[in-house]
Amino acid sequence: MHLALDFSWTQVETDWRQPTSWVNRSYPDVGLFEDLARIAERGLFDLIFFGDGTGIPNTWEGSIDAAVRRGVAFPRLDMSPWITAMSRVTSHIGFGLTYASTFMHPFYVARLLNSLDHITNGRIAFNVITSQRRADAENYGFDELMEHAQRYDRMDEFIDVCKQLWASVEPDAFIWDSKTGLVADPAKVRAINHAGRFFKVKGPLSVPASPQGRPVLIQAGGSPRGIQSAARFVDHVFGAGKGLKLMAEQRAQLDAALKAEGRDPQQVGILWATKVVVAETEVEAIRGKQRLIADVPPEAVGVWLSHNTGFDMSTLPPRFSLRELNQRIIAANASPIGFVGILARQYGEATELSRDEFFEHGLHAATGYATTQAGTATQIADYFEEIFEATGSRGGFMLVHSQAGHRALLQNITGLLVPELQRRGRFRTSYAGHTLRENLA
């Protein structure tokens, strides 16, 4: 198995309100993140992953007020400088950085990630997303969300351009001959002259080739269109935790799409988003899980749901079917998958819910409670093995942990769960490679 830690969020979960959290002492001091990186590397994790969004959520009631008041996706940092600091206190663990192809330009992103790959000695992954969030879109000059399929068309071209740019300077292009004064061979530095539907880029990149060839590519699309795009370029998929049946279905769909692209499905893993609470006893672990939903303000749940679907959940009627809700979401060019799509697949599109029932499901999703597994290291390892085998024994798990959460939860993962997985032969006992690509192989 491969293991990653997802440090994308500080909220909606209540970890930050615990006496042992980092918030009141240092958040977002760089020392906090260096501490997280050291602990994760001691646990031999492959990757620390940072999802991102650049806008303060404003879909709920058309305002940022509730998001600011409750701290939903706020504050949220551009993690590239923090990753640089984290890489200086570690040697092997990788770092996943997120940018939206819907808004960014491929030349800028390709150059930045290549530069970070040099700083980290080949430990960068690029998580490319197609944002459905209105708050992000408005910060980049969009009055409306780009249509769902068009977002993926743009992402496909975006990645094509990045890959061309990363290959535009050959690994042995630089000579640095002090006697002749020759720096690089012009024959090995070539323009790409890309002219497509969304981008026109001459190239080449102005930096040396990446230490690992190019950054590792990660993508989280779970819709049919998202899976189609992932099959074209992805190294690993970031999959939503959504029950064993749906996870097995996504694995099968991805395998079929990879074969259609002429790629070997055995070479592409899925890292399943999972939240775990590990403790010495089951009772202690369950108590920790219950804290996730303790005293969570209802409006924080509404903000989270609205932001992550791109649809204002404050407009919901007293009763509605999941089919009706998804139709309204699609009409708004928001995301037809994710939380509402998973509910529809679990309970059926015709299922009717009251507003209160829907928000109860939303509470469990926003806090991660619905997909959190609580137990001893033995119980969690059993659960991981079941999913791993049912989804093709490729990939592993992206363990969600709050940036601001208390340190003990993370230390129990590295101190209790990791040794149990090692005892079963399911996880490494040392890093085999130097680059992230080598360790994920």
C-alpha positions as CSV (number, residue, x, y, z in Angstrom):
1,M,0.0,0.0,0.0
2,H,0.9,3.6,-0.5
3,L,0.0,6.1,2.2
4,A,-0.5,9.9,1.9
5,L,-1.6,12.5,4.3
6,D,-4.2,15.0,3.2
7,F,-3.6,18.3,5.0
8,S,-6.0,20.3,2.8
9,W,-8.3,21.8,5.4
10,T,-8.4,23.3,8.9
11,Q,-12.1,23.0,9.3
12,V,-15.2,22.1,9.3
13,E,-14.1,19.4,11.7
14,T,-13.7,20.5,15.4
15,D,-10.1,19.3,15.9
16,W,-9.0,23.0,16.0
17,R,-11.2,23.6,19.0
18,Q,-9.4,20.9,21.1
19,P,-7.0,22.1,23.8
20,T,-4.2,20.1,22.1
21,S,-4.6,21.7,18.6
22,W,-2.0,24.0,17.1
23,V,-4.3,26.9,16.4
24,N,-3.9,28.9,19.5
25,R,-0.2,28.4,19.6
26,S,1.2,28.8,16.1
27,Y,-1.1,28.4,13.2
28,P,0.0,29.1,10.4
29,D,3.5,29.4,11.6
30,V,6.0,27.6,9.4
31,G,7.2,25.5,12.3
32,L,3.8,23.8,12.6
33,F,4.2,22.5,9.0
34,E,7.8,21.5,9.5
35,D,6.7,19.5,12.5
36,L,3.9,17.8,10.5
37,A,6.4,16.9,7.8
38,R,8.9,15.4,10.2
39,I,6.2,13.2,11.8
40,A,4.9,12.1,8.4
41,E,8.4,11.1,7.2
42,R,9.0,9.2,10.4
43,G,5.9,7.2,9.5
44,L,7.4,6.6,6.0
45,F,4.5,8.2,4.2
46,D,4.7,8.7,0.5
47,L,3.2,12.1,0.2
48,I,1.7,15.1,2.0
49,F,-1.1,16.4,-0.1
50,F,-2.6,19.9,-0.1
51,G,-5.9,20.5,-1.9
52,D,-6.6,24.1,-2.5
53,G,-9.2,26.8,-3.4
54,T,-8.4,30.5,-3.8
55,G,-11.8,32.0,-3.0
56,I,-13.5,32.5,0.4
57,P,-16.8,30.5,0.1
58,N,-19.6,32.8,-0.9
59,T,-22.2,30.5,-2.4
60,W,-24.2,30.1,0.8
61,E,-26.6,33.0,0.9
62,G,-24.4,34.8,-1.6
63,S,-22.0,36.1,1.0
64,I,-18.6,35.3,2.6
65,D,-19.8,36.2,6.1
66,A,-20.7,32.8,7.3
67,A,-17.5,31.3,5.9
68,V,-15.4,33.9,7.6
69,R,-17.4,33.6,10.9
70,R,-17.1,29.8,11.0
71,G,-13.7,29.4,9.3
72,V,-14.8,27.2,6.4
73,A,-12.0,27.1,3.8
74,F,-10.7,30.2,5.5
75,P,-7.9,30.9,6.0
76,R,-6.3,28.9,3.2
77,L,-2.7,29.4,2.1
78,D,-0.8,28.9,-1.1
79,M,1.3,26.1,0.1
80,S,4.2,26.4,-2.3
81,P,6.4,28.5,0.1
82,W,5.5,26.2,3.0
83,I,6.4,23.1,1.0
84,T,9.8,24.6,0.4
85,A,10.3,24.9,4.1
86,M,8.9,21.4,4.8
87,S,11.3,19.9,2.2
88,R,14.3,21.4,4.0
89,V,13.6,19.4,7.1
90,T,12.9,16.1,5.3
91,S,14.6,13.9,2.7
92,H,12.2,11.5,1.2
93,I,8.5,12.4,1.6
94,G,6.7,14.0,-1.4
95,F,4.5,17.0,-1.6
96,G,1.3,17.4,-3.6
97,L,0.3,20.9,-4.7
98,T,-3.0,21.9,-6.2
99,Y,-3.8,24.4,-9.0
100,A,-7.0,24.8,-11.1
101,S,-6.5,24.4,-14.8
102,T,-9.8,26.3,-15.2
103,F,-8.1,29.5,-14.1
104,M,-4.3,29.2,-14.2
105,H,-2.0,29.3,-17.2
106,P,0.0,26.1,-18.0
107,F,3.3,27.9,-18.6
108,Y,3.3,29.5,-15.1
109,V,2.3,26.3,-13.4
110,A,4.7,24.1,-15.3
111,R,7.6,26.5,-14.5
112,L,6.7,26.8,-10.8
113,L,6.3,23.0,-10.3
114,N,9.5,22.3,-12.1
115,S,11.3,24.8,-9.9
116,L,9.8,23.3,-6.8
117,D,10.9,19.8,-8.0
118,H,14.5,21.0,-8.0
119,I,14.2,22.5,-4.5
120,T,12.8,19.2,-3.2
121,N,15.1,17.0,-5.2
122,G,12.3,15.4,-7.2
123,R,9.5,15.2,-4.6
124,I,6.6,17.2,-6.2
125,A,3.2,16.0,-7.3
126,F,0.7,18.2,-9.2
127,N,-2.9,17.7,-8.3
128,V,-4.8,19.3,-11.2
129,I,-8.4,20.3,-10.6
130,T,-11.3,21.7,-12.6
131,S,-12.8,24.1,-10.1
132,Q,-16.6,24.3,-9.7
133,R,-16.4,26.9,-7.0
134,R,-18.0,30.3,-7.7
135,A,-15.8,32.1,-5.2
136,D,-12.7,30.9,-7.1
137,A,-14.2,31.8,-10.5
138,E,-15.0,35.3,-9.5
139,N,-11.4,36.0,-8.4
140,Y,-10.3,35.2,-12.0
141,G,-12.8,37.3,-13.8
142,F,-15.5,34.7,-14.5
143,D,-19.1,35.9,-14.0
144,E,-20.4,32.3,-14.3
145,L,-19.0,28.9,-13.8
146,M,-17.5,27.3,-17.0
147,E,-19.6,24.5,-18.2
148,H,-18.7,21.1,-16.8
149,A,-17.5,19.3,-19.9
150,Q,-15.6,22.5,-21.1
151,R,-13.7,22.6,-17.8
152,Y,-12.4,19.1,-18.6
153,D,-11.6,20.0,-22.2
154,R,-9.5,22.9,-20.9
155,M,-7.8,20.6,-18.3
156,D,-6.9,18.1,-21.0
157,E,-5.2,20.8,-23.1
158,F,-3.6,22.3,-20.0
159,I,-1.9,19.1,-19.1
160,D,-0.8,18.5,-22.7
161,V,0.9,21.9,-22.7
162,C,2.6,21.2,-19.3
163,K,3.9,17.9,-20.4
164,Q,5.3,19.4,-23.6
165,L,7.0,22.1,-21.6
166,W,8.5,19.7,-19.1
167,A,10.0,17.8,-22.1
168,S,11.2,21.0,-23.8
169,V,14.6,20.9,-22.1
170,E,16.3,17.6,-22.2
171,P,17.9,16.1,-19.1
172,D,21.4,16.4,-20.5
173,A,21.0,19.8,-22.1
174,F,23.2,21.7,-19.6
175,I,26.9,21.3,-19.9
176,W,28.4,24.1,-17.7
177,D,31.8,23.8,-19.4
178,S,34.0,26.4,-17.6
179,K,36.8,26.2,-20.2
180,T,34.6,26.9,-23.3
181,G,32.0,29.0,-21.5
182,L,29.3,26.7,-22.9
183,V,26.2,26.5,-20.7
184,A,23.8,24.4,-22.6
185,D,23.2,22.7,-26.0
186,P,20.7,24.7,-28.0
187,A,19.7,21.5,-29.9
188,K,18.3,20.1,-26.6
189,V,16.2,23.1,-25.7
190,R,13.2,23.4,-28.1
191,A,10.1,25.5,-28.4
192,I,6.8,23.7,-28.3
193,N,4.8,26.2,-30.5
194,H,1.5,25.0,-29.1
195,A,-1.7,26.7,-30.5
196,G,-4.9,25.1,-29.2
197,R,-8.4,25.9,-28.3
198,F,-7.6,27.4,-24.9
199,F,-3.9,28.2,-24.9
200,K,-1.1,29.5,-27.2
201,V,2.3,28.8,-25.8
202,K,5.7,29.1,-27.6
203,G,8.0,27.7,-24.9
204,P,10.4,26.2,-24.0
205,L,10.7,26.3,-20.3
206,S,13.5,28.4,-19.0
207,V,14.6,26.0,-16.3
208,P,16.5,22.6,-16.2
209,A,14.6,19.4,-16.6
210,S,12.9,18.0,-13.5
211,P,14.9,15.6,-11.3
212,Q,12.1,13.0,-11.7
213,G,11.4,13.7,-15.4
214,R,8.3,15.7,-14.6
215,P,6.2,16.1,-11.4
216,V,3.9,13.2,-10.6
217,L,0.3,13.9,-11.9
218,I,-2.7,13.4,-9.6
219,Q,-6.3,14.0,-10.5
220,A,-9.6,13.4,-8.6
221,G,-12.3,13.3,-11.3
222,G,-14.9,10.8,-10.4
223,S,-17.5,11.6,-13.1
224,P,-17.4,9.7,-16.4
225,R,-15.8,12.8,-18.0
226,G,-13.3,13.1,-15.2
227,I,-12.3,9.4,-15.5
228,Q,-11.9,9.8,-19.2
229,S,-9.5,12.7,-18.7
230,A,-7.6,10.9,-15.8
231,A,-7.0,7.9,-18.1
232,R,-5.1,10.2,-20.6
233,F,-2.5,11.5,-18.3
234,V,-2.7,10.6,-14.6
235,D,-0.1,8.8,-12.6
236,H,-2.4,8.3,-9.6
237,V,-6.0,9.1,-8.9
238,F,-7.3,10.7,-5.7
239,G,-10.5,8.8,-5.1
240,A,-13.3,9.8,-2.8
241,G,-14.2,7.5,0.1
242,K,-17.7,6.4,-0.7
243,G,-18.3,2.8,0.3
244,L,-16.7,-0.3,-1.0
245,K,-19.2,-1.0,-3.8
246,L,-18.8,2.5,-5.4
247,M,-15.1,2.4,-4.9
248,A,-14.8,-0.9,-6.7
249,E,-17.0,0.5,-9.5
250,Q,-14.7,3.5,-10.0
251,R,-11.7,1.2,-10.1
252,A,-13.3,-0.9,-12.8
253,Q,-14.3,2.3,-14.8
254,L,-10.8,3.7,-14.6
255,D,-9.3,0.4,-15.7
256,A,-11.5,0.3,-18.8
257,A,-10.7,3.9,-19.6
258,L,-7.0,3.3,-19.2
259,K,-7.1,0.3,-21.5
260,A,-9.0,2.4,-24.1
261,E,-6.1,4.9,-23.9
262,G,-3.6,2.0,-24.4
263,R,-2.3,2.3,-20.9
264,D,-1.6,-0.4,-18.3
265,P,-4.1,-0.2,-15.4
266,Q,-1.6,-2.0,-13.2
267,Q,0.6,1.2,-13.3
268,V,-2.1,3.6,-12.0
269,G,-3.2,3.5,-8.4
270,I,-6.1,5.1,-6.6
271,L,-5.4,6.7,-3.3
272,W,-8.7,6.6,-1.4
273,A,-9.6,9.6,0.8
274,T,-10.1,8.1,4.3
275,K,-10.3,9.6,7.7
276,V,-9.2,7.4,10.6
277,V,-9.1,7.7,14.3
278,V,-6.6,5.2,15.7
279,A,-6.3,4.5,19.4
280,E,-5.1,1.9,21.8
281,T,-8.7,0.7,22.4
282,E,-11.8,0.8,20.3
283,V,-13.7,2.7,23.0
284,E,-11.1,5.5,22.9
285,A,-11.2,5.6,19.1
286,I,-15.0,5.9,18.9
287,R,-14.9,8.7,21.5
288,G,-12.4,10.5,19.2
289,K,-14.7,10.0,16.2
290,Q,-17.7,11.5,18.1
291,R,-15.7,14.6,18.7
292,L,-15.7,15.3,15.0
293,I,-19.4,16.2,15.0
294,A,-19.6,17.7,18.5
295,D,-21.1,21.3,18.4
296,V,-20.5,21.9,14.7
297,P,-22.6,25.0,13.8
298,P,-25.3,24.2,11.2
299,E,-24.4,27.2,9.0
300,A,-20.8,25.9,8.8
301,V,-22.2,22.7,7.2
302,G,-24.3,24.8,4.8
303,V,-21.3,26.8,3.8
304,W,-19.2,23.7,3.2
305,L,-21.9,21.9,1.1
306,S,-22.5,25.0,-1.0
307,H,-18.9,25.7,-1.6
308,N,-18.1,22.1,-2.6
309,T,-21.0,21.7,-5.0
310,G,-21.1,25.3,-6.3
311,F,-24.8,25.5,-5.4
312,D,-26.5,27.6,-2.7
313,M,-27.9,25.1,-0.3
314,S,-29.7,27.8,1.6
315,T,-32.3,27.8,-1.2
316,L,-33.4,24.2,-0.6
317,P,-37.2,23.7,-0.1
318,P,-38.5,21.8,2.9
319,R,-38.6,18.5,0.9
320,F,-37.0,17.4,-2.3
321,S,-35.7,14.4,-4.2
322,L,-32.1,13.9,-4.9
323,R,-32.9,13.9,-8.6
324,E,-34.5,17.3,-8.4
325,L,-31.5,18.7,-6.4
326,N,-29.0,17.3,-8.9
327,Q,-31.0,18.8,-11.8
328,R,-30.8,22.2,-10.1
329,I,-27.1,21.8,-9.5
330,I,-26.4,20.9,-13.1
331,A,-28.5,23.8,-14.3
332,A,-26.2,26.1,-12.3
333,N,-23.1,24.6,-14.0
334,A,-22.0,23.3,-10.6
335,S,-20.8,19.8,-9.8
336,P,-23.2,17.0,-10.5
337,I,-21.0,14.5,-8.6
338,G,-19.4,14.7,-5.2
339,F,-21.6,14.7,-2.1
340,V,-25.0,14.9,-3.8
341,G,-24.0,12.4,-6.5
342,I,-22.7,9.9,-3.9
343,L,-26.0,10.2,-1.9
344,A,-28.0,9.6,-5.1
345,R,-26.0,6.5,-5.9
346,Q,-26.3,5.2,-2.3
347,Y,-30.0,5.8,-1.8
348,G,-31.4,6.3,-5.3
349,E,-32.2,9.4,-7.2
350,A,-35.9,9.2,-6.4
351,T,-35.3,9.3,-2.7
352,E,-36.9,12.2,-1.0
353,L,-35.3,14.0,2.0
354,S,-36.3,16.8,4.3
355,R,-34.0,19.7,4.5
356,D,-33.0,18.6,8.1
357,E,-32.3,15.1,6.9
358,F,-30.1,16.4,4.1
359,F,-28.2,18.6,6.4
360,E,-27.6,15.7,8.8
361,H,-26.0,13.8,5.9
362,G,-24.1,17.0,5.1
363,L,-22.8,17.3,8.7
364,H,-21.3,13.8,8.4
365,A,-19.7,14.7,5.0
366,A,-18.4,18.1,6.0
367,T,-16.6,16.8,9.1
368,G,-15.5,13.5,7.4
369,Y,-17.5,11.6,10.0
370,A,-19.3,9.6,7.3
371,T,-16.1,8.0,6.0
372,T,-14.1,8.0,9.3
373,Q,-13.1,4.6,10.5
374,A,-12.4,4.5,14.3
375,G,-10.7,1.6,16.0
376,T,-7.5,-0.1,17.0
377,A,-4.6,-0.4,14.7
378,T,-5.7,-4.0,14.0
379,Q,-9.2,-3.0,13.1
380,I,-8.1,-0.2,10.8
381,A,-5.5,-2.4,9.1
382,D,-8.3,-5.0,8.5
383,Y,-10.4,-2.3,6.9
384,F,-7.6,-1.1,4.7
385,E,-6.8,-4.6,3.5
386,E,-10.4,-5.2,2.6
387,I,-10.6,-2.1,0.4
388,F,-7.1,-2.5,-1.0
389,E,-7.9,-6.0,-2.3
390,A,-11.4,-5.2,-3.5
391,T,-10.1,-2.3,-5.6
392,G,-7.3,-4.1,-7.4
393,S,-4.5,-4.0,-4.8
394,R,-3.1,-0.8,-6.5
395,G,-2.8,2.5,-4.8
396,G,-3.6,3.0,-1.2
397,F,-5.0,5.7,1.1
398,M,-5.0,9.4,1.5
399,L,-5.5,9.9,5.2
400,V,-7.3,13.2,6.0
401,H,-6.0,15.1,8.9
402,S,-6.6,18.7,9.9
403,Q,-3.7,21.1,9.5
404,A,-4.7,22.5,12.9
405,G,-5.7,19.3,14.5
406,H,-4.1,17.9,17.6
407,R,-0.8,16.1,17.2
408,A,-1.9,12.9,19.0
409,L,-4.2,11.8,16.2
410,L,-1.3,11.9,13.7
411,Q,1.2,10.3,16.1
412,N,-1.3,7.4,16.7
413,I,-1.4,6.8,12.9
414,T,2.4,6.7,12.6
415,G,3.0,5.0,15.9
416,L,0.2,2.4,16.0
417,L,-1.2,1.9,12.5
418,V,1.9,2.0,10.4
419,P,3.7,-0.7,12.5
420,E,0.7,-3.0,12.1
421,L,0.6,-2.6,8.4
422,Q,4.4,-3.2,8.3
423,R,3.9,-6.4,10.4
424,R,1.5,-7.7,7.8
425,G,3.8,-6.9,4.9
426,R,1.5,-4.2,3.6
427,F,3.7,-1.2,4.0
428,R,7.4,-0.3,3.5
429,T,9.9,-0.4,6.3
430,S,12.2,2.1,4.6
431,Y,12.1,4.4,1.5
432,A,13.2,2.5,-1.6
433,G,13.8,5.6,-3.8
434,H,14.9,9.2,-3.6
435,T,12.2,10.8,-5.8
436,L,8.5,10.7,-5.2
437,R,8.0,8.9,-8.6
438,E,10.4,6.2,-7.4
439,N,8.6,5.7,-4.1
440,L,5.2,5.6,-5.7
441,A,6.3,3.0,-8.3
